[in-house]
Amino acid sequence: MVRCALALLMLIFAAPAIAQTACYEVDSLQSTLAGKLGERLTFSGRSANGIGVILFVAPAGNWTLTWLDPDGAACPVASGDTSRLPDGPAFIELIPEDPA
């Protein structure tokens, strides 16, 4: 279900936003999102042609979806302040905690 939702988000948001957004090194963006927004990498996936998505989510529910280009640059294309699965528990409750 989560993969379907991510694929749908990628189709909706990624294509028109790519030409309009700044891109960053993945490690730099991940560090910034963790430090400023409390978001951590929750999902990443790549297609056979090297294009992918990365989803960062915080315990508070805020999230950032990034497009990952074949060269490895992460380009934020969408973000929000709540995350829930349809008719289900809060999405953040489904994400396991980082191992200590």
Buried (B, 14 or more C-beta within 10 A) or exposed (E): EEEEBBEEBBEEBBEEBBEEBEBBEBEEBBEBBBEEBEBBBBBBBEEEEEBBBBBBBBEEBBBBBBBBBEEEBBBBBBBEEEBEEEEEEEBBEBBEEEEE
